[in-house]
Amino acid sequence: ISSHSLPRNVFVHMLMAATLYASVAAFLTLIFQYVAVAFPDALGTYYPGILDTIRQSEATLLIVFPIYLFLSWLIVRDMAAEPALHDFKLRKWLVYFTLFISAITIIIDLVVLIYNFLGGELTTPFILKIIAVLATAVAVFGYYFWDLRERDKKTWMSRKRAAWIASGIVLASIILGFVIAGTPGQQRARRFDEQRINDLQMLQGQILDYWIRQAVLPQQSEELEQVLSGFVLPRDPDTTAPYEYKQIDDLSFEICAQFQSHSGNLGSFS
């Protein structure tokens, strides 16, 4: 290996390894969230938190995985032009480290599977997660174990085929994320609705406070604004229109908002 290309090769190999680990972590995180959506936790899983994790993992895969593919292609191209790169020590260290991590993951995965099986605690979500981790670890281990020993230039098509298969699986996982979490437009509408719910809850609290102090309900929502307290009536975050308030009788009222991702109102309090 020429001395002038050594820093470049170190950079490319280190970055390729980092993007590989980040891609695998993001992919498995996506799969785990899909399992959580398909099989909700009886103790109560925070669904918006799942959607946020899905978006983060999708963003990671959309940026990091293409970089990994490009760097892998760059390394294969360089090895074809300079066969000495097959024996590049840093490359071998990184590949063997990847094999080590994959092997440890497979072993731990199997131990956990057997342990839970013997304890009678196997559940469908647990089994699906175990399968996802095991399949991913085996795929990574198998590919790099083969790649470490393969020097034939004719294997370019095999590497290309592996890249297409991996890209298809990652793309399918990302598309599924859009189906579950929604498009950017749907996500924006959902955040607007969350803000509307927060506003209505705050408005409800102010109405109750007014009733405690005045012993009557306000006839109009504008009566809640007080100079001393500094309370300002919230407005719709998208249209800036005021929320609808209606006094039903002396002890009940209704506050409403127009939701985008789902219709309805917060309800009435009496």
Beta strands, then each sheet from edge to edge (+ up, - down):
strand 1: 244-249
strand 2: 252-256
strand 3: 267-269
sheet 1: 1+ 2- 3+
end
